[in-house]
Amino acid sequence: MTESSDFWDFYWEMRLQPLQNLGKRAAILAASRLIRQMSQPPGRPVRLLELGCGEGQIIGALVDGHAQVTAIQESVGVDYLAAAIETCRRAYPGMRFIVGDFTDAALLAALGQFQVVLLVNALHEVYSAAYSEPLGEVDVTLAKERVARAFAGAAERVAPGGYLLLFDGLEPPGDPRQKIRLRFLTRQAREHFETFVRQYRPFRISPRALGSPNRVELSRRDFTRYITKSIFLGKALWQTERYESYQYYNENEFRAAFARAGLTIRELRTLTVDDEKWRRTVAIESPGESFPEEHILIIGQKD
Ligand SMILES: C[S@@+](CC[C@H](N)C(=O)[O-])C[C@H]1O[C@@H](n2cnc3c(N)ncnc32)[C@H](O)[C@@H]1O
């Protein structure tokens, strides 16, 4: 089996065809490059860890995909949902999966160190779990402390010279209180927005009506949350998505977290994969405003 990047582009193109989530695809391609790089010279053993592995779509595909060409010595997936880990164990019987909370420092410390650590769409759930009943919103101070601690714990698992790959939501630059005016392009979009306002839990959403039922004004903070959740409205997934803020850090906060953890950023990319769908849903009427970059992919290397 050849190891050229053309081969791998083709391999992942074929293998990931059924995967609807294009963001996840970007994370898998980037992780595949890291695994191949870390396994040089040929046969150099690589340990791979995914925190918040869900049903193993990422770590499972990576271990399977590289089985014949790299020496992934051990891979570990951690998730606190027992049912998700059961699914992983059934799908990937040779791999190690642990039911546990990855914010538990003792649990992580016992795992040792890894050449590649993955945090894919996981930390925004740590942030969202800091919802406070008395506040009726996420307790932002507490949430950011928990995210910072969880990130530091993940970074400690990276072996010297190894990599941490983070893929997650991104708070866009600019004042989160800045007002943005929107026009809904369909009646369904307007109805879905009302569902969003009523049911989104992490923050109270306070739109201002603009004299016509199709036009509203929202803060940048709320607009970002609405637009990135708009693809789930009216679908079964909304019932879980409504509890999670996909955004928690802006780019500067991510950079600072990597620097604090002793990780040098080797790659940082922002990407949007759903903007065509967004454009069919709403028009932005505020001059100079545009749809946000939705995801961030950062690869940091331990000195
Ligand atoms: C959106 S899913 C992403 C799953 C996987 N990384 C992927 O991209 O396919 C996030 C996962 O993180 C898990 N999770 C969130 N917080 C966790 C924690 N503190 N400890 C363990 N798992 C956690 C959730 O149970 C969920 O399965």
The ligand as a Tripos MOL2 file, in Angstrom:
@<TRIPOS>MOLECULE
LIG
   27    29     1     0     0
SMALL
NO_CHARGES

@<TRIPOS>ATOM
      1 C1        -20.5200   15.9870   19.6340 C.3       1 LIG1
      2 S1        -19.9460   14.5090   20.2570 S.3       1 LIG1
      3 C2        -18.4980   14.2570   19.3040 C.3       1 LIG1
      4 C3        -18.0860   12.8100   19.2330 C.3       1 LIG1
      5 C4        -16.8350   12.5400   18.3950 C.3       1 LIG1
      6 N1        -15.6950   13.2940   18.8670 N.3       1 LIG1
      7 C5        -17.1090   12.8520   16.9450 C.2       1 LIG1
      8 O1        -16.8020   13.9710   16.5170 O.co2     1 LIG1
      9 O2        -17.6650   11.9790   16.2680 O.co2     1 LIG1
     10 C6        -19.2540   14.9200   21.8300 C.3       1 LIG1
     11 C7        -19.0370   13.7430   22.7280 C.3       1 LIG1
     12 O3        -18.3250   14.1830   23.9000 O.3       1 LIG1
     13 C8        -18.8390   13.4760   25.0070 C.3       1 LIG1
     14 N2        -18.5140   14.2490   26.2170 N.ar      1 LIG1
     15 C9        -18.8440   15.5250   26.4950 C.ar      1 LIG1
     16 N3        -18.3450   15.8960   27.6710 N.ar      1 LIG1
     17 C10       -17.6770   14.8220   28.1590 C.ar      1 LIG1
     18 C11       -16.9300   14.5760   29.3390 C.ar      1 LIG1
     19 N4        -16.7770   15.5260   30.2620 N.pl3     1 LIG1
     20 N5        -16.3660   13.3650   29.5050 N.ar      1 LIG1
     21 C12       -16.5300   12.3840   28.5610 C.ar      1 LIG1
     22 N6        -17.2220   12.5670   27.4260 N.ar      1 LIG1
     23 C13       -17.7790   13.7660   27.2290 C.ar      1 LIG1
     24 C14       -20.3230   13.3430   24.7280 C.3       1 LIG1
     25 O4        -20.8940   12.2810   25.4420 O.3       1 LIG1
     26 C15       -20.3260   13.1220   23.2110 C.3       1 LIG1
     27 O5        -20.3280   11.7570   22.8940 O.3       1 LIG1
@<TRIPOS>BOND
     1     1     2 1
     2     2     3 1
     3     2    10 1
     4     3     4 1
     5     4     5 1
     6     5     6 1
     7     5     7 1
     8     7     8 2
     9     7     9 1
    10    10    11 1
    11    11    12 1
    12    11    26 1
    13    12    13 1
    14    13    14 1
    15    13    24 1
    16    14    15 ar
    17    14    23 ar
    18    15    16 ar
    19    16    17 ar
    20    17    18 ar
    21    17    23 ar
    22    18    19 1
    23    18    20 ar
    24    20    21 ar
    25    21    22 ar
    26    22    23 ar
    27    24    25 1
    28    24    26 1
    29    26    27 1
@<TRIPOS>SUBSTRUCTURE
     1 LIG1         1 GROUP 0 **** ****
